[in-house]
């Protein structure tokens, strides 16, 4: 494939795909309704708390128990303020670019960025790490902004393919360069904790652009990430 998402089947490591009939990608954009942010966060928390309380009651849990009675509120706050806060554009990290005064024109690699997302098909965790590289087009950005952007797109219901492409596309725009590469390797609890219950498989996705379409440049990146291949 010449551009965009590439499935890295040639990596010398475990690269099993998700074994689930419901695993599919419908769009590069996260499917969000146009009116998604017309409701205030506090109202969302109230509504989710009520709905989650109903779920727990249907499951037969005793919500008068001291351990459970605050769970609906805790879950609601967690959904809105923490694990799904990447849905709201107001939480997108602000970015300031700086002149590349050092004239550094080689590949910059940031590896092992923590990825903690949630499968949009079962709402269970996707846990892994991202490896990012780029060549400066004359501008650079603080390294922490790369981590924050990875976290922003991770904190929403996701599939790994979409997450990979969204991060790559954002970095191309943010860094004002086409020379961007992203690899994500992750474990999916929808595979490990339910369904096939395979705890040993993992999934690797990649997105290469610009100079990284050259096999020699891509191989250099992979060596930085994984060592000798």
PyMOL commands that set and color helices and strands:
alter all, ss='L'
color gray80, all
select helices_A, chain A and resi 41-58+71-83+85-87+89-91+143-154+160-175+189-192+210-213+215-226
alter helices_A, ss='H'
color red, helices_A
select strands_A, chain A and resi 4-6+97-99+108-119+125-134+139-141+157-158+180-188+203-208
alter strands_A, ss='S'
color yellow, strands_A
deselect
rebuild
show_as cartoon
